[in-house]
């Protein structure tokens, strides 16, 4: 690595109101420093773009402290080690971790995870073999507990988490209905991912479509969007249904009050449960999930799809693609070639 390497970084300049705009970010550069004792220098190759990032830049109490004004934007990423002062991490190792929206990062060697790019391409480790895949795996199996023959409905079905949820549910012998935006996404989840049916919320009445596709009700509902679609699903619950609250992307950029579920009494009537979760709660079980998911991937039982955009400088507008539904699969920003 050239000793005069420059690090380009996106820092949070202001707390966004509604959709983040370009003035909410500052694009800065600084010299790359050498790693200290126990540290490694990582050249960031890919940055993961996730809906959760919108919540990380809000002031207020959450499961993780907000990104501070003037701080490098928090992001999961994948890269290659270019200098190391850690005994277990070598130059040339590929790693993932909270690397930030930047070109280089110095991190403690214990804070990054080594991955094997001979088993899967690097972007897959921030997709199906990373946080989105683990979110799908533990959310569905640990909280949803799907049983063969049950009906599983997932919103955001063409996204990084939803697409994996539906595929795992099919592996477990369930009937799977996806909710997605647009004819192409609905085609993708049925024809490519193997869902039994898809509902296009942009052109269909979701409540009527759920009644049609789930005549015996919904046993497991995996929610990524919140808002009106959550309400429609609550209205169709079967007895002892499990509702998993993973995200609420329809509400993340709202400038007014968060819209909560008005059909929540369906939980009472149907002896149902609604549980929120954050995947970091399962950190000590990641190896179990990754092992199972890697086996399914290598045997072709599940598919992964990465939607790769290019150029660190394009971060602000690429992030917005998440909220307009412009991506299919896992949205990833390629920062550099190895």
Beta strands, then each sheet from edge to edge (+ up, - down):
strand 1: 6-12
strand 2: 25-31
strand 3: 39-48
strand 4: 76-84
strand 5: 94-98
strand 6: 104-108
strand 7: 113-115
strand 8: 151-155
strand 9: 175-180
strand 10: 197-200
strand 11: 218-223
strand 12: 237-245
strand 13: 273-276
strand 14: 306-310
strand 15: 330-334
sheet 1: 1+ 2-
sheet 2: 6+ 3- 4+ 5- 7+
sheet 3: 6+ 3- 15+ 14+
sheet 4: 10+ 9+ 8+ 11+ 12+ 13+
end
